[in-house]
Structure formats: structure tokens, C-alpha cells
Amino acid sequence: MSEGSMFPLSRPTVGVSGRTGTWRIQRPVYNAGKCIKCRLCWLYCPDSVIDLSEGGDFILIDYDYCKGCGVCASVCPTKAIEMRPEG
């Protein structure tokens, strides 16, 4: 076993894929008025950056770790999440 193989190449940080918000080109924008609280966005987010507020009344998106992939917007049945250009 070589010395380099004894240590992981990367270490997980907050968020599954590490801080990615600096290179995102689109961001999800949440409209609480359209949300039916089905939680599909939370369930399907590949980076686990969507969290539920206390009591589950609305969602919170951690933009430091969101890649802007759009999965949350595509699974939302009421279009409560819309992808908008970053900036």
C-alpha cells in the first residue's frame, strides 16, 4: 500500500459536493405562495442543499452549496421553484 492511498483524496464538507455556489450559472428561486409542501424538491435534490423550515412551512436553499442543476424546479408539480440566471 502506498502512502498516498492511506488518506482520502477529498473530505466532505457541508453539502454533499462541497461549496459550489461560486460557479453556478442559474439559481433556484422559491415562491412560497405556489408551494403545496409536497417536499419533492427536498427529496430529489442531489446535493442535499434544500432544507425545510421549522415546522416545514417553506423550504430553505443553501446557495453556497447549490450547483443550480435545476432538478428541484423540474420535479416541482406547481412550479414553485423557478430557475433564473445567476447575477
N, CA, C and O atoms as a GROMACS GRO file, in nm:
protein
  348
    1MET      N    1   0.085  -0.117   0.000
    1MET     CA    2   0.000   0.000   0.000
    1MET      C    3   0.089   0.124   0.000
    1MET      O    4   0.177   0.138   0.086
    2SER      N    5   0.068   0.212  -0.095
    2SER     CA    6   0.148   0.333  -0.100
    2SER      C    7   0.099   0.433   0.005
    2SER      O    8  -0.014   0.424   0.054
    3GLU      N    9   0.184   0.525   0.038
    3GLU     CA   10   0.150   0.622   0.142
    3GLU      C   11   0.030   0.708   0.102
    3GLU      O   12  -0.053   0.741   0.187
    4GLY      N   13   0.019   0.743  -0.025
    4GLY     CA   14  -0.091   0.828  -0.072
    4GLY      C   15  -0.226   0.761  -0.064
    4GLY      O   16  -0.327   0.829  -0.051
    5SER      N   17  -0.231   0.628  -0.071
    5SER     CA   18  -0.360   0.560  -0.069
    5SER      C   19  -0.417   0.547   0.072
    5SER      O   20  -0.530   0.501   0.087
    6MET      N   21  -0.344   0.587   0.173
    6MET     CA   22  -0.392   0.576   0.309
    6MET      C   23  -0.487   0.690   0.346
    6MET      O   24  -0.558   0.680   0.446
    7PHE      N   25  -0.488   0.797   0.269
    7PHE     CA   26  -0.569   0.913   0.302
    7PHE      C   27  -0.670   0.939   0.191
    7PHE      O   28  -0.640   0.917   0.074
    8PRO      N   29  -0.788   0.985   0.225
    8PRO     CA   30  -0.888   1.016   0.121
    8PRO      C   31  -0.840   1.134   0.036
    8PRO      O   32  -0.772   1.224   0.084
    9LEU      N   33  -0.878   1.132  -0.093
    9LEU     CA   34  -0.840   1.241  -0.182
    9LEU      C   35  -0.914   1.370  -0.148
    9LEU      O   36  -0.860   1.479  -0.167
   10SER      N   37  -1.033   1.357  -0.098
   10SER     CA   38  -1.108   1.476  -0.059
   10SER      C   39  -1.186   1.444   0.067
   10SER      O   40  -1.209   1.327   0.101
   11ARG      N   41  -1.224   1.546   0.134
   11ARG     CA   42  -1.303   1.528   0.256
   11ARG      C   43  -1.437   1.598   0.237
   11ARG      O   44  -1.441   1.709   0.184
   12PRO      N   45  -1.546   1.535   0.277
   12PRO     CA   46  -1.675   1.600   0.263
   12PRO      C   47  -1.684   1.724   0.352
   12PRO      O   48  -1.631   1.727   0.463
   13THR      N   49  -1.751   1.823   0.302
   13THR     CA   50  -1.774   1.944   0.380
   13THR      C   51  -1.924   1.959   0.394
   13THR      O   52  -1.999   1.865   0.368
   14VAL      N   53  -1.969   2.074   0.434
   14VAL     CA   54  -2.113   2.098   0.442
   14VAL      C   55  -2.168   2.088   0.300
   14VAL      O   56  -2.112   2.148   0.208
   15GLY      N   57  -2.273   2.017   0.281
   15GLY     CA   58  -2.324   1.990   0.148
   15GLY      C   59  -2.252   1.867   0.096
   15GLY      O   60  -2.138   1.843   0.133
   16VAL      N   61  -2.316   1.790   0.013
   16VAL     CA   62  -2.259   1.664  -0.034
   16VAL      C   63  -2.140   1.686  -0.125
   16VAL      O   64  -2.043   1.610  -0.117
   17SER      N   65  -2.143   1.785  -0.211
   17SER     CA   66  -2.038   1.805  -0.312
   17SER      C   67  -1.945   1.921  -0.278
   17SER      O   68  -1.863   1.959  -0.363
   18GLY      N   69  -1.953   1.978  -0.160
   18GLY     CA   70  -1.867   2.090  -0.126
   18GLY      C   71  -1.925   2.221  -0.177
   18GLY      O   72  -2.030   2.221  -0.242
   19ARG      N   73  -1.857   2.332  -0.149
   19ARG     CA   74  -1.907   2.465  -0.186
   19ARG      C   75  -1.901   2.481  -0.337
   19ARG      O   76  -1.794   2.475  -0.398
   20THR      N   77  -2.017   2.501  -0.397
   20THR     CA   78  -2.025   2.510  -0.543
   20THR      C   79  -2.095   2.636  -0.590
   20THR      O   80  -2.104   2.660  -0.710
   21GLY      N   81  -2.145   2.716  -0.499
   21GLY     CA   82  -2.225   2.830  -0.538
   21GLY      C   83  -2.150   2.938  -0.615
   21GLY      O   84  -2.214   3.025  -0.674
   22THR      N   85  -2.018   2.935  -0.617
   22THR     CA   86  -1.943   3.039  -0.686
   22THR      C   87  -1.943   3.020  -0.837
   22THR      O   88  -1.922   3.118  -0.910
   23TRP      N   89  -1.964   2.901  -0.887
   23TRP     CA   90  -1.962   2.878  -1.032
   23TRP      C   91  -2.099   2.846  -1.091
   23TRP      O   92  -2.108   2.809  -1.208
   24ARG      N   93  -2.202   2.857  -1.014
   24ARG     CA   94  -2.339   2.830  -1.060
   24ARG      C   95  -2.380   2.936  -1.163
   24ARG      O   96  -2.348   3.053  -1.145
   25ILE      N   97  -2.449   2.897  -1.269
   25ILE     CA   98  -2.495   2.993  -1.370
   25ILE      C   99  -2.645   3.020  -1.361
   25ILE      O  100  -2.693   3.120  -1.413
   26GLN      N  101  -2.718   2.931  -1.294
   26GLN     CA  102  -2.859   2.954  -1.269
   26GLN      C  103  -2.888   2.922  -1.123
   26GLN      O  104  -2.825   2.834  -1.064
   27ARG      N  105  -2.983   2.996  -1.065
   27ARG     CA  106  -3.018   2.969  -0.926
   27ARG      C  107  -3.168   2.943  -0.914
   27ARG      O  108  -3.248   3.003  -0.985
   28PRO      N  109  -3.206   2.852  -0.824
   28PRO     CA  110  -3.348   2.829  -0.800
   28PRO      C  111  -3.406   2.941  -0.715
   28PRO      O  112  -3.348   2.981  -0.614
   29VAL      N  113  -3.521   2.990  -0.756
   29VAL     CA  114  -3.592   3.094  -0.680
   29VAL      C  115  -3.725   3.034  -0.637
   29VAL      O  116  -3.803   2.984  -0.719
   30TYR      N  117  -3.749   3.040  -0.508
   30TYR     CA  118  -3.864   2.974  -0.446
   30TYR      C  119  -3.979   3.071  -0.428
   30TYR      O  120  -3.959   3.183  -0.379
   31ASN      N  121  -4.100   3.030  -0.466
   31ASN     CA  122  -4.221   3.109  -0.447
   31ASN      C  123  -4.310   3.034  -0.348
   31ASN      O  124  -4.376   2.936  -0.384
   32ALA      N  125  -4.312   3.080  -0.223
   32ALA     CA  126  -4.387   3.012  -0.118
   32ALA      C  127  -4.537   3.009  -0.145
   32ALA      O  128  -4.606   2.919  -0.099
   33GLY      N  129  -4.587   3.107  -0.219
   33GLY     CA  130  -4.730   3.113  -0.249
   33GLY      C  131  -4.777   3.000  -0.338
   33GLY      O  132  -4.894   2.962  -0.333
   34LYS      N  133  -4.688   2.946  -0.421
   34LYS     CA  134  -4.725   2.836  -0.511
   34LYS      C  135  -4.697   2.698  -0.451
   34LYS      O  136  -4.744   2.596  -0.502
   35CYS      N  137  -4.621   2.695  -0.343
   35CYS     CA  138  -4.574   2.568  -0.287
   35CYS      C  139  -4.688   2.494  -0.218
   35CYS      O  140  -4.763   2.552  -0.139
   36ILE      N  141  -4.701   2.364  -0.247
   36ILE     CA  142  -4.802   2.280  -0.182
   36ILE      C  143  -4.738   2.190  -0.075
   36ILE      O  144  -4.804   2.102  -0.019
   37LYS      N  145  -4.611   2.213  -0.048
   37LYS     CA  146  -4.537   2.142   0.058
   37LYS      C  147  -4.531   1.991   0.034
   37LYS      O  148  -4.544   1.913   0.128
   38CYS      N  149  -4.512   1.952  -0.091
   38CYS     CA  150  -4.501   1.811  -0.123
   38CYS      C  151  -4.362   1.757  -0.090
   38CYS      O  152  -4.344   1.636  -0.075
   39ARG      N  153  -4.264   1.846  -0.080
   39ARG     CA  154  -4.126   1.813  -0.044
   39ARG      C  155  -4.052   1.732  -0.149
   39ARG      O  156  -3.950   1.670  -0.118
   40LEU      N  157  -4.101   1.730  -0.272
   40LEU     CA  158  -4.029   1.659  -0.377
   40LEU      C  159  -3.892   1.724  -0.404
   40LEU      O  160  -3.795   1.654  -0.430
   41CYS      N  161  -3.886   1.856  -0.397
   41CYS     CA  162  -3.758   1.925  -0.419
   41CYS      C  163  -3.656   1.881  -0.316
   41CYS      O  164  -3.540   1.856  -0.350
   42TRP      N  165  -3.697   1.873  -0.192
   42TRP     CA  166  -3.609   1.829  -0.083
   42TRP      C  167  -3.564   1.684  -0.106
   42TRP      O  168  -3.448   1.651  -0.084
   43LEU      N  169  -3.656   1.601  -0.149
   43LEU     CA  170  -3.627   1.460  -0.170
   43LEU      C  171  -3.531   1.437  -0.287
   43LEU      O  172  -3.442   1.352  -0.277
   44TYR      N  173  -3.548   1.512  -0.397
   44TYR     CA  174  -3.471   1.486  -0.518
   44TYR      C  175  -3.344   1.570  -0.532
   44TYR      O  176  -3.266   1.547  -0.624
   45CYS      N  177  -3.321   1.666  -0.445
   45CYS     CA  178  -3.201   1.749  -0.457
   45CYS      C  179  -3.076   1.661  -0.446
   45CYS      O  180  -3.054   1.598  -0.343
   46PRO      N  181  -2.994   1.656  -0.553
   46PRO     CA  182  -2.876   1.567  -0.550
   46PRO      C  183  -2.767   1.615  -0.455
   46PRO      O  184  -2.678   1.537  -0.421
   47ASP      N  185  -2.771   1.739  -0.414
   47ASP     CA  186  -2.666   1.793  -0.326
   47ASP      C  187  -2.713   1.815  -0.183
   47ASP      O  188  -2.637   1.863  -0.099
   48SER      N  189  -2.835   1.780  -0.156
   48SER     CA  190  -2.891   1.795  -0.019
   48SER      C  191  -2.877   1.937   0.034
   48SER      O  192  -2.842   1.957   0.150
   49VAL      N  193  -2.906   2.035  -0.050
   49VAL     CA  194  -2.895   2.175  -0.008
   49VAL      C  195  -3.030   2.237   0.025
   49VAL      O  196  -3.036   2.353   0.067
   50ILE      N  197  -3.137   2.162   0.006
   50ILE     CA  198  -3.270   2.212   0.038
   50ILE      C  199  -3.309   2.160   0.175
   50ILE      O  200  -3.303   2.039   0.201
   51ASP      N  201  -3.349   2.251   0.260
   51ASP     CA  202  -3.389   2.214   0.395
   51ASP      C  203  -3.529   2.268   0.419
   51ASP      O  204  -3.574   2.361   0.351
   52LEU      N  205  -3.596   2.211   0.514
   52LEU     CA  206  -3.730   2.256   0.548
   52LEU      C  207  -3.721   2.350   0.667
   52LEU      O  208  -3.640   2.329   0.758
   53SER      N  209  -3.803   2.453   0.667
   53SER     CA  210  -3.805   2.546   0.780
   53SER      C  211  -3.862   2.476   0.902
   53SER      O  212  -3.916   2.366   0.893
   54GLU      N  213  -3.848   2.540   1.014
   54GLU     CA  214  -3.908   2.487   1.137
   54GLU      C  215  -4.057   2.470   1.114
   54GLU      O  216  -4.125   2.568   1.080
   55GLY      N  217  -4.109   2.352   1.130
   55GLY     CA  218  -4.249   2.325   1.106
   55GLY      C  219  -4.279   2.285   0.962
   55GLY      O  220  -4.391   2.244   0.932
   56GLY      N  221  -4.181   2.296   0.872
   56GLY     CA  222  -4.198   2.252   0.734
   56GLY      C  223  -4.286   2.341   0.650
   56GLY      O  224  -4.339   2.296   0.549
   57ASP      N  225  -4.305   2.468   0.689
   57ASP     CA  226  -4.393   2.556   0.615
   57ASP      C  227  -4.333   2.605   0.483
   57ASP      O  228  -4.408   2.632   0.389
   58PHE      N  229  -4.203   2.616   0.473
   58PHE     CA  230  -4.139   2.657   0.348
   58PHE      C  231  -4.000   2.597   0.342
   58PHE      O  232  -3.949   2.543   0.441
   59ILE      N  233  -3.939   2.608   0.226
   59ILE     CA  234  -3.807   2.548   0.208
   59ILE      C  235  -3.699   2.654   0.217
   59ILE      O  236  -3.723   2.772   0.191
   60LEU      N  237  -3.580   2.612   0.252
   60LEU     CA  238  -3.463   2.696   0.257
   60LEU      C  239  -3.360   2.636   0.162
   60LEU      O  240  -3.336   2.516   0.165
   61ILE      N  241  -3.299   2.718   0.080
   61ILE     CA  242  -3.198   2.671  -0.015
   61ILE      C  243  -3.064   2.730   0.025
   61ILE      O  244  -3.051   2.851   0.037
   62ASP      N  245  -2.965   2.646   0.045
   62ASP     CA  246  -2.831   2.692   0.080
   62ASP      C  247  -2.757   2.722  -0.050
   62ASP      O  248  -2.706   2.632  -0.117
   63TYR      N  249  -2.752   2.851  -0.085
   63TYR     CA  250  -2.692   2.891  -0.212
   63TYR      C  251  -2.540   2.877  -0.215
   63TYR      O  252  -2.481   2.882  -0.322
   64ASP      N  253  -2.478   2.860  -0.103
   64ASP     CA  254  -2.332   2.836  -0.102
   64ASP      C  255  -2.297   2.700  -0.162
   64ASP      O  256  -2.187   2.680  -0.212
   65TYR      N  257  -2.392   2.609  -0.156
   65TYR     CA  258  -2.365   2.473  -0.200
   65TYR      C  259  -2.454   2.427  -0.314
   65TYR      O  260  -2.436   2.316  -0.364
   66CYS      N  261  -2.548   2.507  -0.356
   66CYS     CA  262  -2.636   2.472  -0.468
   66CYS      C  263  -2.562   2.489  -0.599
   66CYS      O  264  -2.504   2.594  -0.624
   67LYS      N  265  -2.564   2.385  -0.684
   67LYS     CA  266  -2.498   2.392  -0.814
   67LYS      C  267  -2.586   2.455  -0.921
   67LYS      O  268  -2.537   2.492  -1.027
   68GLY      N  269  -2.714   2.468  -0.894
   68GLY     CA  270  -2.806   2.521  -0.993
   68GLY      C  271  -2.841   2.420  -1.100
   68GLY      O  272  -2.862   2.457  -1.216
   69CYS      N  273  -2.848   2.295  -1.064
   69CYS     CA  274  -2.875   2.188  -1.163
   69CYS      C  275  -3.018   2.192  -1.213
   69CYS      O  276  -3.045   2.149  -1.325
   70GLY      N  277  -3.111   2.242  -1.132
   70GLY     CA  278  -3.250   2.254  -1.175
   70GLY      C  279  -3.336   2.133  -1.148
   70GLY      O  280  -3.453   2.131  -1.189
   71VAL      N  281  -3.285   2.033  -1.082
   71VAL     CA  282  -3.366   1.915  -1.051
   71VAL      C  283  -3.485   1.954  -0.965
   71VAL      O  284  -3.596   1.906  -0.988
   72CYS      N  285  -3.464   2.040  -0.867
   72CYS     CA  286  -3.572   2.084  -0.778
   72CYS      C  287  -3.686   2.150  -0.857
   72CYS      O  288  -3.803   2.124  -0.832
   73ALA      N  289  -3.649   2.234  -0.953
   73ALA     CA  290  -3.750   2.302  -1.035
   73ALA      C  291  -3.823   2.205  -1.127
   73ALA      O  292  -3.943   2.219  -1.151
   74SER      N  293  -3.752   2.106  -1.178
   74SER     CA  294  -3.814   2.014  -1.272
   74SER      C  295  -3.910   1.916  -1.203
   74SER      O  296  -4.005   1.870  -1.266
   75VAL      N  297  -3.888   1.884  -1.075
   75VAL     CA  298  -3.978   1.791  -1.006
   75VAL      C  299  -4.093   1.862  -0.935
   75VAL      O  300  -4.185   1.796  -0.887
   76CYS      N  301  -4.090   1.994  -0.927
   76CYS     CA  302  -4.194   2.068  -0.856
   76CYS      C  303  -4.324   2.067  -0.937
   76CYS      O  304  -4.327   2.120  -1.048
   77PRO      N  305  -4.431   2.007  -0.883
   77PRO     CA  306  -4.555   1.995  -0.960
   77PRO      C  307  -4.628   2.128  -0.979
   77PRO      O  308  -4.709   2.140  -1.072
   78THR      N  309  -4.603   2.228  -0.895
   78THR     CA  310  -4.674   2.356  -0.907
   78THR      C  311  -4.585   2.469  -0.960
   78THR      O  312  -4.627   2.584  -0.966
   79LYS      N  313  -4.461   2.435  -0.999
   79LYS     CA  314  -4.365   2.534  -1.049
   79LYS      C  315  -4.338   2.643  -0.945
   79LYS      O  316  -4.322   2.760  -0.978
   80ALA      N  317  -4.332   2.602  -0.817
   80ALA     CA  318  -4.300   2.696  -0.709
   80ALA      C  319  -4.152   2.731  -0.709
   80ALA      O  320  -4.112   2.828  -0.644
   81ILE      N  321  -4.070   2.654  -0.780
   81ILE     CA  322  -3.928   2.684  -0.792
   81ILE      C  323  -3.900   2.711  -0.939
   81ILE      O  324  -3.930   2.630  -1.026
   82GLU      N  325  -3.842   2.828  -0.963
   82GLU     CA  326  -3.810   2.870  -1.099
   82GLU      C  327  -3.660   2.895  -1.109
   82GLU      O  328  -3.600   2.955  -1.020
   83MET      N  329  -3.599   2.848  -1.217
   83MET     CA  330  -3.456   2.871  -1.237
   83MET      C  331  -3.438   3.005  -1.307
   83MET      O  332  -3.499   3.032  -1.410
   84ARG      N  333  -3.351   3.090  -1.248
   84ARG     CA  334  -3.322   3.222  -1.305
   84ARG      C  335  -3.172   3.237  -1.322
   84ARG      O  336  -3.095   3.179  -1.246
   85PRO      N  337  -3.129   3.314  -1.422
   85PRO     CA  338  -2.986   3.334  -1.442
   85PRO      C  339  -2.921   3.395  -1.318
   85PRO      O  340  -2.978   3.482  -1.253
   86GLU      N  341  -2.802   3.350  -1.288
   86GLU     CA  342  -2.728   3.399  -1.172
   86GLU      C  343  -2.683   3.543  -1.198
   86GLU      O  344  -2.646   3.579  -1.310
   87GLY      N  345  -2.687   3.623  -1.093
   87GLY     CA  346  -2.629   3.756  -1.104
   87GLY      C  347  -2.720   3.867  -1.106
   87GLY      O  348  -2.677   3.982  -1.115
   0.00000   0.00000   0.00000
